[in-house]
Amino acid sequence: MTPQDPAPSRYRLWPPGPRTLAGLGATGLVLASVAGAFAYTGGFLSPGRLTQERIIDRFEALNGVHPGFRRNHAKGVCVTGTFESNGAGARLSRARVFAPGITPVVGRFAVGIGKPFLPDNETEVRSLALSFHTPDGQEWRTGMNDIPVFPVRTPEGFYGLLAASAPDPATGKPDPARMKAFLGSHPETVRALDLIHSRPFSTGFANASYNGLDAFRFLDASGRSTPVRWSMVAVDPYVAQAPQPGAARDPDYLFDDLLARLAAGPLRYHLVVTVGESSDPTGDATLPWPSGREQVDAGTLTLDHAEAEGPGNCRDINYDPLVLPDGIAPSDDPLLSARSAAYSVSFTRRAGEEKTPSEVAVPPPSPADTPNPSTGG
C-alpha cells in the first residue's frame, strides 16, 4: 500500500448556546475542524481560482506547519480490529465487504484540531476513519465525524469559511463581523449549524456515533444503483458531555479515556446504512434525509487495539473518500472529489518532512496482551 494522508481540514463551531447572527459577538465564535479540506479536481482550475494547493496553504497559514503531521485532524491515535458483516447489506451492494464474513480494519480516532499539541478541549468534534481490506484485494476507506451534517455545501463555501474564521492579527480571534457576513451569505451553513448543535456532543470517542455525511451510491449484483449514507453507531450508551466553563481538563482527556475504555474491552459499533429515495438530495451534505428512511444494520465493527501513530500503521494511510471497492460509487456531491484532491496535496507535503513523534502516547501492552498487528501499509 502506498502511504497517504487522511483528513486535512479545519473550521470551528461555536459552543452550544445562542446561534443567531445577532448573537455572534456574545457567544464568541470558536472554530474547529470537522471533516476534510476541499478543492477542485479534474483540470478546470484556472489561475486565481481555488486550487487544492491554496486550500492546504490556508490550513498551514492558520495552524502552522507541524512536520509529518496531517494538515488537519492532526492529533490522533491508531486502532485496529475487524468488521463482521451479517450479509444484510449484500442486497444493496455487491462489494465483498458486505458479504457474510470478517474483514480486517485499520482505523484512526482524531479530534478536529489542526495543531497536534493543542488540548482536546479546543474542539468537541471527533472523527473516526477506517480502511477495510477484503480478501479479493479491494479496499474501502471512509472518514466519518460525530456530527449529523456538514456545515458547507461546496468547496468555495469551505474556503470562504476558512477565510472568515482566520484570526484577526490585532485580537488573535476571528472577526465577528467577517463571520457574520459569511453566514449572512450562506444560509445553508446557519441551518446546518443549528442541526449540529441540536444534540450535545458525547463524553468521548467510545460512545460517539460517526456519520459519513456525504452521500454515495451502492451498486448491487445487477448494477442497480441506490443512494445511501452510512454511520457507525456506538454500542456504548450515549452520554452527553456537560459544559464545563472555566474548568481545567487533562489536555489529553479524550485519548486517555479512549485507552482506558479499550483496556476494559473492545469497542463495538454497528454499520448502519441509510437507504435514500429518488427525492433525497445527494449533492448537498448540509441537508439531512428524512428520518423515516429505511436503515439497514450491515454488521458490527470491533476495535480492540490502539497504538501511537508510527511507521506502517494508520499514520501512513490517506482516508481518501474516493478509495472505493467495486459496489460503492461516489454521488454527485462536489465535496468528494475536492477532499480527494486536497488530501493528496497534504500527504505529498508531509511525506517529504521529517516525522515528528505522535503527540498521543500509548502505553505498551502488558505481556498478557496479544494485540492485533497494524498492517496499514
C-alpha positions in Angstrom: 0.0 0.0 0.0 1.2 3.5 -0.8 1.3 5.6 2.3 -1.1 8.5 2.1 -2.8 11.1 4.3 -6.3 11.3 5.9 -8.5 14.3 6.6 -6.8 17.7 6.4 -9.5 20.1 7.3 -10.2 22.9 9.8 -13.0 25.2 10.9 -14.7 25.9 14.1 -18.2 25.6 15.5 -19.4 27.9 18.2 -20.3 26.3 21.5 -23.9 25.3 22.2 -26.0 28.4 23.1 -27.4 31.3 21.2 -26.7 30.9 17.5 -28.5 33.8 15.8 -26.4 36.2 13.7 -27.1 38.9 16.3 -25.6 36.8 19.0 -22.3 36.1 17.3 -20.3 38.6 19.2 -21.8 37.5 22.6 -21.2 33.8 22.0 -17.6 34.3 20.7 -17.3 32.1 17.6 -14.8 29.3 18.2 -13.6 27.4 15.1 -12.9 23.7 14.9 -12.2 21.2 12.2 -14.8 18.7 11.2 -14.1 16.9 8.1 -11.8 17.4 5.1 -10.1 20.1 3.1 -11.6 20.7 -0.3 -10.5 21.9 -3.7 -11.5 21.2 -7.3 -10.1 18.4 -9.3 -10.1 17.5 -13.0 -8.1 20.1 -14.7 -10.5 23.0 -14.7 -8.5 25.0 -12.1 -7.6 28.3 -13.6 -5.1 31.0 -12.3 -6.7 32.9 -9.5 -9.3 30.3 -8.9 -9.5 27.9 -6.0 -6.9 25.1 -6.0 -6.1 22.2 -3.7 -2.7 23.9 -3.1 -4.4 27.1 -1.9 -6.6 25.1 0.4 -3.6 23.4 2.1 -1.7 26.7 2.1 -4.6 28.2 4.1 -4.5 25.4 6.6 -0.8 26.0 7.1 -1.3 29.7 7.5 -4.0 29.1 10.2 -2.2 26.3 12.0 1.4 26.5 11.1 3.4 23.6 9.7 3.9 20.6 12.0 6.4 18.3 10.3 5.0 14.9 9.4 1.5 15.6 10.8 -1.7 15.8 8.8 -2.8 19.4 8.0 -5.9 18.8 10.0 -7.2 16.3 12.5 -3.6 16.3 13.3 -4.0 14.8 16.8 -5.0 11.1 16.7 -4.3 7.5 17.6 -4.3 4.3 15.5 -6.7 1.5 16.2 -7.2 -2.0 14.6 -9.9 -4.6 14.6 -12.4 -6.3 12.4 -15.7 -5.8 10.7 -18.1 -8.7 10.7 -20.7 -8.5 8.0 -24.1 -10.1 8.7 -24.9 -10.2 5.0 -27.8 -7.7 5.2 -26.0 -5.1 3.0 -25.4 -7.5 0.2 -28.8 -6.9 -1.4 -27.8 -3.2 -1.8 -24.1 -3.6 -2.7 -22.0 -6.3 -4.4 -18.9 -5.1 -2.5 -17.2 -8.0 -0.8 -17.1 -6.2 2.5 -20.9 -6.7 2.7 -20.9 -10.5 2.1 -21.1 -12.5 5.3 -17.7 -12.8 6.9 -14.9 -10.9 8.7 -12.7 -8.1 7.2 -9.6 -6.6 8.9 -9.8 -2.9 9.7 -7.1 -0.2 10.3 -8.6 3.0 11.7 -7.8 6.3 13.4 -9.6 8.3 16.1 -8.9 12.0 16.0 -10.1 15.4 17.2 -10.8 18.4 15.0 -7.7 20.3 15.8 -5.2 21.5 13.2 -2.3 21.7 15.7 -1.3 18.3 17.1 -0.2 19.6 20.5 -3.4 21.6 21.5 -5.6 20.3 24.4 -8.5 18.1 23.5 -11.0 20.7 24.8 -10.1 23.1 22.0 -12.8 21.3 20.0 -15.7 18.9 20.6 -15.7 17.4 17.1 -14.3 13.9 16.8 -13.6 11.7 13.8 -13.3 8.0 13.0 -11.5 7.0 9.8 -11.4 3.4 8.6 -9.7 1.3 6.0 -11.2 -2.1 5.1 -9.2 -4.7 3.2 -11.2 -7.5 1.7 -9.9 -10.9 0.5 -10.5 -10.0 -3.1 -7.7 -7.4 -2.9 -10.0 -4.4 -2.8 -10.1 -1.6 -0.2 -12.7 0.8 1.2 -11.7 3.9 3.0 -14.1 6.2 4.8 -13.7 9.2 7.1 -16.6 10.0 9.5 -17.5 12.7 12.0 -19.7 12.8 15.1 -22.0 15.5 13.6 -25.2 15.0 11.6 -24.5 17.2 8.6 -21.6 19.1 7.1 -21.7 22.9 7.5 -21.0 23.9 3.9 -22.2 22.7 0.6 -19.3 23.5 -1.8 -15.5 23.8 -1.9 -15.9 27.5 -2.3 -18.0 27.7 0.8 -15.5 25.8 2.8 -12.6 28.1 1.6 -14.8 31.1 2.5 -15.4 29.7 5.9 -11.7 29.3 6.5 -11.2 32.9 5.5 -14.0 34.1 7.7 -12.6 32.2 10.7 -9.0 33.3 10.3 -7.8 35.2 13.5 -7.6 38.9 13.3 -3.9 39.9 13.9 -5.0 42.6 16.3 -7.0 40.4 18.6 -5.9 36.8 17.8 -9.5 35.9 17.4 -11.9 35.6 14.4 -13.6 38.9 13.5 -17.3 38.6 14.4 -18.3 41.0 11.6 -16.5 38.9 9.0 -18.1 35.7 10.2 -21.5 37.4 10.4 -21.1 38.4 6.7 -20.1 34.9 5.7 -23.1 33.4 7.5 -25.4 36.0 6.0 -24.5 34.9 2.5 -24.6 31.2 3.4 -28.0 30.4 5.0 -27.4 26.7 4.4 -24.5 26.9 7.0 -26.7 28.6 9.5 -29.3 25.8 9.1 -26.6 23.1 9.3 -25.0 24.6 12.5 -28.4 24.6 14.1 -28.7 20.8 13.4 -25.2 20.2 14.6 -26.0 21.9 17.9 -29.4 20.3 18.4 -27.7 17.4 20.3 -24.8 17.8 22.8 -21.6 16.1 21.9 -20.9 12.8 23.7 -18.4 12.4 26.6 -15.8 10.6 24.4 -14.8 8.6 21.4 -16.3 5.3 22.6 -19.9 6.5 23.0 -20.0 8.8 20.0 -21.6 7.7 16.7 -19.9 8.7 13.5 -21.5 9.7 10.2 -20.2 9.6 6.7 -22.0 12.9 5.9 -21.6 12.7 2.1 -23.9 10.6 0.0 -22.7 7.6 -2.1 -24.3 5.0 -4.3 -24.4 1.3 -3.8 -24.4 -1.0 -6.8 -25.9 -4.4 -6.5 -25.1 -7.6 -8.5 -27.4 -6.5 -11.3 -25.9 -2.9 -11.4 -28.9 -1.3 -9.8 -27.8 2.0 -8.1 -29.2 3.1 -4.7 -28.3 6.4 -2.9 -27.0 5.7 0.6 -25.4 7.3 3.6 -23.7 5.4 6.4 -22.9 5.7 10.1 -21.0 3.8 12.7 -23.4 3.7 15.7 -21.8 3.1 19.0 -22.9 0.2 21.2 -21.7 2.0 24.3 -24.7 4.1 25.6 -24.6 7.8 24.6 -23.8 10.2 27.4 -23.9 13.9 26.8 -20.9 16.0 27.6 -21.9 18.6 30.2 -20.5 22.2 29.7 -17.6 22.9 31.9 -16.9 26.7 31.5 -13.6 27.6 33.0 -12.9 24.0 34.3 -9.5 22.6 33.9 -9.2 19.3 32.0 -6.4 16.9 31.3 -5.2 18.2 27.8 -5.4 14.6 26.5 -8.6 13.6 28.4 -10.4 12.2 25.3 -7.5 9.9 24.3 -6.8 8.9 27.9 -10.5 7.9 28.3 -10.4 6.0 25.0 -7.3 4.0 26.1 -8.9 3.2 29.5 -12.1 2.1 27.8 -10.1 -0.2 25.4 -8.3 -1.7 28.3 -11.6 -2.7 29.7 -12.7 -4.4 26.5 -13.3 -3.9 22.7 -15.3 -1.1 21.3 -18.2 -2.0 19.1 -20.2 -0.1 16.5 -23.0 -1.1 14.1 -22.5 -0.1 10.5 -26.0 1.4 9.7 -26.7 2.2 6.1 -29.5 4.7 5.4 -31.2 4.0 2.1 -32.2 7.1 0.2 -35.1 7.7 -2.2 -35.0 9.5 -5.6 -36.2 12.7 -4.0 -33.4 12.8 -1.4 -30.5 15.3 -2.1 -27.2 13.5 -2.8 -25.2 16.6 -3.8 -25.6 18.7 -0.7 -24.0 17.4 2.6 -25.7 20.2 4.6 -29.1 18.7 4.1 -30.3 15.7 6.2 -32.5 13.0 4.7 -36.0 12.4 6.2 -35.9 10.5 9.5 -38.2 7.8 8.2 -35.8 6.4 5.6 -35.0 2.7 5.7 -32.0 1.8 7.7 -30.0 -1.5 7.3 -27.7 -2.8 10.0 -25.0 -4.3 7.8 -22.7 -5.7 10.6 -20.5 -5.0 13.6 -17.2 -3.1 13.8 -15.0 -4.3 16.7 -11.9 -2.3 17.6 -9.6 -4.0 20.2 -6.2 -2.4 19.9 -4.7 1.1 20.0 -1.2 2.3 19.3 0.6 5.6 18.8 1.0 6.7 15.2 4.2 5.4 13.6 5.6 3.8 10.5 3.4 1.3 8.8 0.2 1.9 10.7 -2.6 4.5 10.3 -0.1 7.3 10.2 0.7 6.3 6.6 -2.9 5.9 5.3 -4.8 8.5 3.5 -8.5 8.0 4.3 -9.5 9.4 0.9 -13.3 9.0 0.5 -12.8 8.0 -3.2 -10.8 4.8 -2.4 -13.8 2.6 -3.0 -14.3 -1.1 -3.9 -16.5 -2.3 -6.7 -20.0 -2.0 -5.5 -19.7 1.5 -3.9 -19.6 4.6 -6.2 -19.4 8.4 -5.5 -22.5 10.5 -5.7 -22.7 14.0 -7.3 -21.6 15.6 -4.0 -18.9 18.2 -5.1 -17.1 17.8 -1.8 -15.9 14.2 -2.5 -13.5 14.9 -5.4 -12.5 18.1 -3.6 -11.5 16.2 -0.5 -9.6 13.6 -2.5 -7.5 16.2 -4.3 -6.6 18.2 -1.2 -5.7 15.1 0.8 -3.2 14.2 -1.9 -1.5 17.6 -1.7 -1.4 17.3 2.1 0.1 13.9 2.1 2.7 14.8 -0.5 3.9 17.6 1.7 4.0 15.7 4.9 5.6 12.6 3.3 8.6 14.7 2.5 9.0 16.1 6.0 11.0 14.7 8.9 8.4 12.8 11.1 7.6 14.2 14.5 6.7 11.7 17.2 2.9 11.2 17.8 1.5 13.6 20.3 -0.7 10.9 21.8 1.3 8.5 24.0 0.0 4.9 24.2 1.4 2.7 26.9 3.0 -0.6 25.6 0.8 -3.7 26.1 1.3 -5.9 29.1 2.9 -9.3 28.4 -0.6 -10.9 28.8 -2.0 -8.9 26.0 -1.9 -10.1 22.4 -3.0 -7.1 20.3 -3.7 -7.4 16.6 -0.8 -6.1 14.4 -1.3 -3.0 12.4 -0.9 -3.6 8.7 -1.9 -0.3 7.3 0.8 -0.4 4.6 
